[in-house]
């Protein structure tokens, strides 16, 4: 593969990548899309079911208004046009997890069309177009490994509301595909309409992949890849499949339009079946549902309820707080993390210092406690005010950063004030030069080899000597003052 950087277009032997992603996002409604059964994940198999989602004869679907609202939110947040009139369709195919023999979806008249999503790769922003966003129902789940010689079906997921988000073939590398999926998941999480959990299947991705000669505008033979349940798997599957397609063409062989599965253990794609075309599904308008009409007033009501979205918030954090592009991106990927940061700044922390604490120590605690599996962290193990207090103490020179890091675990799950702990336990930073002189002299006496190396011009040794003074003072010494005292004590003029 030849490319200048991770975000550059993927090319190999004169071919370039063309990638379009289709994402299915489960919506966080309480009920399913066409019946009143619970849409919650989990539960005993076949307990969240009724005649409607089991496809019993004679039953009629009733559209969940909340599903439509969530779809409009997603469409507006991704710059789509919301159709005033859309229509449901039957997608016909036969599979054990589809009890009706068809799936209610949308085809010719989707709810949302023509949007775009901004992604940033290696600091360079670009837009990826969206073809459409439409509503459909999920299928059941086939389980193949519980009984010998047979399979079981759990219909709990049957009828759970989905958004199918179809992207344009604008993506030019596996890295861009990963950035697109992260950006899309972040938007849906900000809207609080999907938890984005790929492991549980609530955020699923299929990729349409082809290659073509660099500079050509003609699309190559498209291959669909399924069974990718993490961003890492998506990027690896795309990279492997692109190389396979180029190797096939260079060998003089013909690519076949097909569906392939990603085998994560072998790290390769495997042929599954020939790729279906739209006419294979025999789409026709759903006769049991009226056309969906959305008024301009409803669209504007939903628009007014939208939160500040990740891209806008990222740009604001860079401009308003002077944060680096990297820190702003890390802080705004999750709305709750961005809210935590801004609450800390409001509590008096300097913005860059607060950003440093959140992106390192706070997110480390979040990962250790697996809080990042939640859509919204509501019960933080430490409060923004406590982190802000630590940041102020360090920024004001009252304690060292090392002391602050040692204090942080003691604050978890408490309402303790860091300043009171520092005062009560005598942890304040020592900046008095007179008080530190003795420790500096003792370290110089104990480390003659390092002292000689420093005087011979090895500047890096000074860090070792500072560390020894910090160790001798229990980490309380002001490292900047210690460094000044060491330089003065070891200067040629002092020792000439």
C-alpha positions as CSV (number, residue, x, y, z in Angstrom):
1,X,0.0,0.0,0.0
2,X,1.3,3.4,-0.9
3,X,0.0,6.4,1.0
4,X,1.6,9.4,2.6
5,X,-0.3,9.1,5.9
6,X,-3.0,7.2,7.6
7,X,-5.6,9.6,6.3
8,X,-4.3,9.7,2.7
9,X,-6.3,7.9,-0.1
10,X,-5.5,4.2,-0.2
11,X,-3.7,3.2,-3.3
12,X,-2.0,0.0,-4.4
13,X,-0.4,-0.8,-7.8
14,X,-2.3,2.0,-9.6
15,X,-5.7,1.2,-8.0
16,X,-7.6,3.3,-5.5
17,X,-10.3,2.4,-2.9
18,X,-14.0,3.3,-3.2
19,X,-15.9,2.5,0.0
20,X,-19.5,3.2,1.0
21,X,-20.9,2.2,4.4
22,X,-24.4,1.1,5.5
23,X,-25.0,1.4,9.2
24,X,-28.0,0.0,11.1
25,X,-28.6,1.8,14.4
26,X,-31.0,0.4,16.9
27,X,-33.1,3.2,18.4
28,X,-33.5,3.7,22.2
29,X,-37.2,3.7,22.3
30,X,-39.1,1.8,25.1
31,X,-41.3,0.0,22.6
32,X,-40.8,-1.6,19.2
33,X,-41.5,0.1,16.0
34,X,-44.9,-1.5,15.1
35,X,-46.1,-2.9,18.4
36,X,-46.0,-2.3,22.2
37,X,-43.4,-4.9,23.1
38,X,-40.3,-3.9,25.0
39,X,-37.4,-3.0,22.8
40,X,-34.8,-3.5,25.6
41,X,-31.7,-5.5,24.9
42,X,-31.4,-8.9,26.6
43,X,-34.1,-10.8,28.5
44,X,-35.0,-14.4,28.3
45,X,-35.4,-15.6,24.6
46,X,-38.8,-15.0,23.1
47,X,-40.2,-13.1,26.1
48,X,-40.5,-9.6,24.5
49,X,-42.8,-10.8,21.7
50,X,-46.5,-10.5,20.6
51,X,-48.6,-11.6,17.6
52,X,-47.5,-8.4,15.7
53,X,-43.7,-8.9,15.9
54,X,-44.1,-12.7,15.5
55,X,-46.0,-12.1,12.2
56,X,-49.2,-13.9,13.1
57,X,-52.0,-13.9,10.5
58,X,-54.5,-11.0,10.7
59,X,-52.5,-8.6,12.9
60,X,-51.8,-5.0,11.8
61,X,-48.7,-2.8,12.5
62,X,-49.1,0.5,14.3
63,X,-46.3,3.0,13.8
64,X,-44.4,4.2,17.0
65,X,-44.4,8.1,16.7
66,X,-41.2,8.2,18.8
67,X,-39.3,6.3,16.2
68,X,-40.2,8.9,13.6
69,X,-39.1,11.7,15.9
70,X,-35.7,10.0,16.4
71,X,-35.3,9.5,12.7
72,X,-36.0,13.2,12.1
73,X,-33.4,14.1,14.7
74,X,-30.8,11.9,13.0
75,X,-31.7,13.4,9.6
76,X,-31.4,17.0,10.8
77,X,-28.2,16.3,12.6
78,X,-26.6,15.0,9.4
79,X,-27.9,17.8,7.2
80,X,-30.5,15.7,5.4
81,X,-33.7,16.9,3.7
82,X,-36.7,15.6,5.6
83,X,-39.4,14.4,3.2
84,X,-42.9,15.8,3.9
85,X,-44.3,12.5,2.7
86,X,-42.6,9.1,2.8
87,X,-43.8,5.5,2.5
88,X,-43.0,2.1,4.0
89,X,-42.3,-0.9,1.8
90,X,-42.1,-4.6,2.2
91,X,-38.7,-6.2,1.6
92,X,-39.4,-9.8,0.8
93,X,-37.0,-12.6,1.6
94,X,-37.3,-15.9,3.4
95,X,-35.0,-16.6,6.4
96,X,-35.8,-18.3,9.8
97,X,-35.4,-15.1,11.8
98,X,-38.0,-13.2,9.7
99,X,-41.3,-14.5,10.8
100,X,-43.5,-12.6,8.3
101,X,-41.4,-13.6,5.3
102,X,-40.8,-9.9,4.7
103,X,-39.3,-6.9,6.5
104,X,-41.1,-3.6,6.8
105,X,-38.6,-1.0,5.6
106,X,-38.5,2.0,3.2
107,X,-37.4,1.9,-0.4
108,X,-38.6,4.4,-3.1
109,X,-39.7,7.1,-0.7
110,X,-37.3,7.3,2.4
111,X,-37.8,9.8,5.2
112,X,-34.3,11.5,5.0
113,X,-32.2,12.1,1.9
114,X,-29.1,13.9,0.7
115,X,-27.2,14.7,3.9
116,X,-23.5,14.7,4.8
117,X,-21.2,14.1,7.8
118,X,-17.9,15.8,8.5
119,X,-15.0,13.6,9.4
120,X,-11.4,14.6,10.4
121,X,-8.5,12.3,9.6
122,X,-4.9,13.4,10.5
123,X,-6.3,16.9,11.2
124,X,-7.8,17.3,7.7
125,X,-11.6,17.7,7.6
126,X,-13.8,16.5,4.8
127,X,-17.4,15.6,4.1
128,X,-18.8,12.2,3.4
129,X,-22.2,12.3,1.7
130,X,-25.3,10.4,2.8
131,X,-27.7,8.9,0.3
132,X,-30.6,8.3,2.7
133,X,-31.7,7.5,6.2
134,X,-34.8,5.4,6.6
135,X,-36.8,3.5,9.2
136,X,-37.1,-0.3,9.3
137,X,-37.7,-3.1,11.7
138,X,-35.0,-5.5,13.0
139,X,-35.1,-9.2,12.5
140,X,-34.9,-12.0,15.0
141,X,-31.6,-13.7,15.9
142,X,-30.5,-17.2,14.8
143,X,-28.6,-19.2,17.4
144,X,-26.6,-22.1,15.9
145,X,-24.5,-23.5,18.8
146,X,-26.9,-24.4,21.6
147,X,-28.3,-27.7,20.3
148,X,-26.6,-30.4,18.3
149,X,-27.7,-30.7,14.7
150,X,-30.1,-27.7,14.8
151,X,-30.6,-24.0,15.3
152,X,-32.9,-21.9,17.5
153,X,-34.4,-18.5,16.9
154,X,-34.9,-15.7,19.4
155,X,-37.5,-13.2,18.3
156,X,-36.9,-10.6,21.1
157,X,-35.1,-8.4,18.6
158,X,-37.8,-8.8,15.9
159,X,-39.5,-5.5,15.4
160,X,-36.9,-3.4,17.3
161,X,-36.7,0.0,15.5
162,X,-33.7,0.6,13.3
163,X,-32.4,3.5,11.3
164,X,-30.6,2.4,8.1
165,X,-28.0,5.1,7.3
166,X,-26.7,4.7,3.8
167,X,-23.5,6.6,2.9
168,X,-22.3,7.6,-0.5
169,X,-19.2,5.9,-1.9
170,X,-17.0,8.8,-0.8
171,X,-14.6,7.1,1.5
172,X,-11.2,6.5,0.2
173,X,-9.3,4.5,2.9
174,X,-9.9,2.2,5.9
175,X,-8.8,5.1,8.2
176,X,-11.5,7.3,6.7
177,X,-14.1,4.5,7.2
178,X,-13.1,4.3,10.9
179,X,-13.3,8.1,11.3
180,X,-16.8,8.1,9.6
181,X,-18.2,5.4,11.9
182,X,-16.8,7.1,15.0
183,X,-18.2,10.5,14.0
184,X,-21.6,9.0,13.1
185,X,-21.8,7.0,16.4
186,X,-20.9,10.2,18.3
187,X,-23.7,12.1,16.6
188,X,-26.3,9.4,17.4
189,X,-25.0,9.3,21.1
190,X,-25.3,13.1,21.4
191,X,-28.9,12.9,20.2
192,X,-29.4,10.1,22.8
193,X,-31.2,8.0,20.2
194,X,-28.7,5.0,19.9
195,X,-26.2,3.7,22.5
196,X,-23.7,2.8,19.7
197,X,-22.8,-0.5,21.2
198,X,-21.2,-2.5,18.4
199,X,-20.6,-5.6,20.6
200,X,-24.4,-5.9,21.4
201,X,-25.3,-5.2,17.7
202,X,-27.0,-1.9,18.3
203,X,-24.6,-0.2,15.9
204,X,-23.9,-2.5,12.9
205,X,-22.0,-1.8,9.8
206,X,-21.9,-3.3,6.3
207,X,-19.3,-2.1,3.8
208,X,-19.5,-1.9,0.1
209,X,-16.0,-2.0,-1.3
210,X,-14.5,-1.8,-4.8
211,X,-11.3,-0.7,-6.4
212,X,-10.7,1.2,-9.7
213,X,-7.7,2.7,-11.5
214,X,-6.4,5.9,-9.9
215,X,-8.1,8.9,-11.5
216,X,-11.0,6.9,-13.0
217,X,-14.6,7.9,-12.4
218,X,-16.0,4.5,-13.2
219,X,-16.9,2.3,-10.2
220,X,-15.5,-1.2,-10.0
221,X,-17.2,-4.4,-9.1
222,X,-18.8,-4.0,-5.6
223,X,-18.3,-6.5,-2.8
224,X,-20.3,-6.3,0.5
225,X,-18.6,-7.2,3.7
226,X,-20.6,-8.2,6.8
227,X,-19.8,-9.4,10.4
228,X,-17.7,-6.5,11.6
229,X,-18.4,-5.7,15.2
230,X,-15.7,-3.2,16.1
231,X,-14.0,-0.2,14.5
232,X,-10.8,-2.1,14.5
233,X,-12.4,-5.0,12.6
234,X,-13.9,-2.7,10.0
235,X,-10.6,-1.1,9.2
236,X,-8.8,-4.4,9.1
237,X,-11.5,-6.1,7.0
238,X,-11.4,-3.2,4.5
239,X,-7.6,-3.2,4.2
240,X,-7.6,-7.0,3.6
241,X,-10.4,-7.0,1.1
242,X,-8.9,-4.1,-0.9
243,X,-5.6,-6.0,-1.2
244,X,-7.5,-9.1,-2.2
245,X,-9.3,-7.3,-5.0
246,X,-6.2,-5.7,-6.4
247,X,-4.3,-9.0,-6.3
248,X,-7.3,-10.6,-8.2
249,X,-7.2,-8.0,-10.9
250,X,-3.4,-8.1,-11.3
251,X,-3.7,-11.8,-11.8
252,X,-6.0,-11.2,-14.7
253,X,-9.0,-12.7,-13.0
254,X,-12.5,-11.2,-12.8
255,X,-14.0,-9.9,-9.5
256,X,-17.5,-11.2,-8.6
257,X,-20.2,-9.1,-7.0
258,X,-20.8,-11.0,-3.8
259,X,-21.3,-10.8,0.0
260,X,-18.3,-11.8,2.1
261,X,-17.9,-12.3,5.8
262,X,-15.0,-11.0,7.9
263,X,-13.3,-13.8,9.8
264,X,-11.7,-12.0,12.8
265,X,-9.6,-15.1,13.8
266,X,-8.0,-15.6,10.5
267,X,-8.1,-11.9,9.6
268,X,-9.5,-12.4,6.2
269,X,-12.8,-12.1,4.3
270,X,-14.6,-15.3,3.1
271,X,-17.2,-15.6,0.4
272,X,-20.8,-16.0,1.7
273,X,-23.2,-15.7,-1.2
274,X,-23.7,-13.8,-4.5
275,X,-24.7,-10.2,-3.9
276,X,-28.5,-9.5,-4.2
277,X,-29.9,-6.7,-6.3
278,X,-32.9,-4.6,-5.2
279,X,-35.2,-6.5,-7.6
280,X,-34.4,-9.7,-5.7
281,X,-36.3,-8.4,-2.7
282,X,-39.5,-7.6,-4.7
283,X,-40.1,-4.4,-2.9
284,X,-43.7,-3.0,-3.0
285,X,-45.6,-0.4,-0.8
286,X,-46.6,-1.7,2.6
287,X,-50.4,-2.0,2.3
288,X,-51.0,-2.1,6.1
289,X,-49.5,1.4,6.7
290,X,-50.6,4.8,5.4
291,X,-47.9,7.0,3.9
292,X,-46.0,8.9,6.6
293,X,-46.6,12.6,6.6
294,X,-44.3,15.0,8.5
295,X,-45.4,18.6,9.0
296,X,-43.0,21.5,8.7
297,X,-44.0,22.5,12.3
298,X,-42.9,19.1,13.6
299,X,-39.6,19.3,11.8
300,X,-38.9,22.7,13.3
301,X,-40.0,21.5,16.8
302,X,-37.4,18.7,16.5
303,X,-34.8,21.0,15.2
304,X,-35.2,23.3,18.2
305,X,-34.6,20.4,20.5
306,X,-31.2,19.4,19.0
307,X,-28.1,19.6,21.2
308,X,-24.9,21.2,20.2
309,X,-23.4,18.5,18.0
310,X,-19.8,17.1,18.3
311,X,-18.3,18.9,15.3
312,X,-19.6,22.3,16.4
313,X,-18.6,21.7,20.0
314,X,-15.1,20.6,18.9
315,X,-14.6,23.8,17.0
316,X,-15.9,25.9,19.9
317,X,-13.5,24.2,22.3
318,X,-10.6,25.0,20.1
319,X,-11.7,28.7,19.7
320,X,-13.2,29.5,23.1
321,X,-10.8,27.5,25.3
322,X,-7.7,27.5,23.1
323,X,-7.4,23.7,23.2
324,X,-5.4,21.7,20.7
325,X,-7.3,19.9,17.9
326,X,-6.5,16.6,19.6
327,X,-7.7,17.5,23.1
328,X,-10.9,19.1,21.6
329,X,-11.6,15.9,19.6
330,X,-11.1,13.6,22.6
331,X,-13.2,15.7,24.9
332,X,-16.1,16.0,22.4
333,X,-16.4,12.5,21.3
334,X,-18.9,11.9,24.2
335,X,-21.3,14.5,25.3
336,X,-21.1,13.5,28.9
337,X,-17.3,13.9,28.9
338,X,-17.6,17.3,27.2
339,X,-20.1,18.3,29.8
340,X,-17.8,17.2,32.6
341,X,-14.9,19.3,31.2
342,X,-17.1,22.4,30.9
343,X,-18.4,21.9,34.5
344,X,-14.8,21.8,35.7
345,X,-14.0,25.0,33.9
346,X,-17.1,26.7,35.3
347,X,-15.8,25.6,38.8
348,X,-12.7,27.6,38.3
349,X,-10.2,25.4,36.6
350,X,-8.0,26.8,33.9
351,X,-9.2,25.2,30.6
352,X,-6.0,23.6,29.4
353,X,-5.3,22.2,32.8
354,X,-8.8,20.8,33.1
355,X,-8.5,19.3,29.7
356,X,-5.3,17.5,30.6
357,X,-6.9,16.0,33.8
358,X,-10.0,14.8,31.9
359,X,-8.2,13.3,28.9
360,X,-5.7,11.4,31.1
361,X,-6.7,10.7,34.6
362,X,-10.5,11.0,34.5
363,X,-10.9,8.9,31.3
364,X,-8.5,6.3,32.7
365,X,-10.9,5.9,35.7
366,X,-13.9,5.7,33.3
367,X,-12.2,2.9,31.3
368,X,-11.1,1.0,34.4
369,X,-14.7,1.1,35.8
370,X,-16.2,0.3,32.3
371,X,-18.3,3.4,32.5
372,X,-17.7,4.0,28.8
373,X,-20.2,1.2,28.0
374,X,-23.0,3.5,29.2
375,X,-24.7,5.9,26.8
376,X,-24.5,8.7,29.4
377,X,-22.4,8.6,32.6
378,X,-24.7,10.1,35.2
379,X,-23.0,8.8,38.4
380,X,-19.4,9.9,37.9
381,X,-17.0,8.4,40.5
382,X,-15.4,11.8,40.9
383,X,-17.0,15.2,40.4
384,X,-16.0,18.0,38.1
385,X,-15.6,20.3,41.1
386,X,-13.1,17.9,42.7
387,X,-11.0,17.6,39.6
388,X,-11.2,21.4,39.1
389,X,-10.0,21.8,42.7
390,X,-7.0,19.6,42.0
391,X,-6.2,21.5,38.8
392,X,-6.4,24.8,40.7
393,X,-4.1,23.5,43.5
394,X,-1.5,22.4,40.9
395,X,-1.9,25.6,38.7
396,X,-1.5,27.7,41.8
397,X,1.7,25.9,42.9
398,X,0.2,24.7,46.2
399,X,0.8,21.0,45.4
400,X,2.8,19.2,42.9
401,X,1.2,17.3,40.0
402,X,2.6,14.1,41.5
403,X,0.8,14.8,44.8
404,X,-2.4,15.6,42.9
405,X,-2.3,12.3,41.1
406,X,-1.8,10.5,44.4
407,X,-4.8,12.3,45.8
408,X,-7.1,11.5,42.9
409,X,-7.9,7.9,43.8
410,X,-8.7,8.9,47.4
411,X,-11.5,11.2,46.0
412,X,-13.3,8.5,44.1
413,X,-16.7,7.9,45.5
414,X,-16.4,10.6,48.1
415,X,-17.4,14.3,48.5
416,X,-14.0,15.2,50.0
417,X,-12.5,18.6,49.2
418,X,-8.8,18.2,47.9
419,X,-7.8,21.5,49.6
420,X,-8.9,20.3,53.0
421,X,-7.0,17.0,52.6
422,X,-3.8,19.0,51.6
423,X,-4.2,21.2,54.6
424,X,-5.0,18.4,57.0
425,X,-2.2,16.1,56.0
426,X,0.5,18.8,55.3
427,X,0.8,17.9,51.6
428,X,1.4,21.5,50.4
429,X,4.3,21.9,48.0
430,X,7.5,23.2,49.4
431,X,8.9,26.2,47.5
432,X,11.0,27.8,50.2
433,X,14.5,27.8,48.9
434,X,16.1,27.7,52.3
435,X,14.1,24.6,53.2
436,X,15.2,22.8,50.0
437,X,18.9,23.7,50.1
438,X,19.7,20.9,52.5
439,X,18.0,18.3,50.4
440,X,19.8,19.6,47.3
441,X,23.2,19.5,49.0
442,X,22.6,15.9,50.3
443,X,21.6,14.6,46.8
444,X,24.8,16.2,45.3
445,X,26.9,14.5,48.0
446,X,25.2,11.1,47.4
447,X,25.4,11.2,43.5
448,X,28.9,12.1,42.6
449,X,28.8,10.1,39.3
450,X,25.7,11.9,38.0
451,X,27.1,15.2,39.2
452,X,30.2,14.6,37.2
453,X,28.2,13.7,34.1
454,X,26.1,16.8,34.3
455,X,29.2,19.0,34.7
456,X,30.6,17.2,31.6
457,X,27.6,18.5,29.6
458,X,25.0,15.7,29.9
459,X,21.9,17.8,30.5
460,X,19.6,14.8,30.8
461,X,21.2,13.8,34.1
462,X,19.6,16.9,35.7
463,X,16.2,15.1,35.6
464,X,17.6,12.2,37.6
465,X,18.9,14.6,40.2
466,X,15.6,16.5,40.4
467,X,13.9,13.1,40.9
468,X,16.2,12.3,43.8
469,X,15.4,15.6,45.6
470,X,11.7,15.0,45.0
471,X,12.0,11.5,46.5
472,X,13.9,12.9,49.5
473,X,11.1,15.4,50.1
474,X,8.3,13.0,49.8
475,X,7.3,14.5,46.4
476,X,6.5,17.9,48.0
477,X,9.3,19.9,46.6
478,X,8.6,22.4,43.9
479,X,10.4,20.8,40.9
480,X,11.1,24.1,39.2
481,X,12.7,25.6,42.3
482,X,14.7,22.3,42.8
483,X,16.0,22.5,39.2
484,X,17.1,26.2,39.8
485,X,18.9,25.3,43.0
486,X,20.6,22.3,41.4
487,X,21.8,24.4,38.4
488,X,23.1,27.1,40.8
489,X,24.9,24.5,43.0
490,X,26.5,22.7,40.0
491,X,27.4,25.8,37.9
492,X,31.1,26.2,37.0
493,X,31.2,29.7,38.7
494,X,30.1,28.1,41.9
495,X,32.7,25.4,41.7
496,X,35.6,27.2,40.0
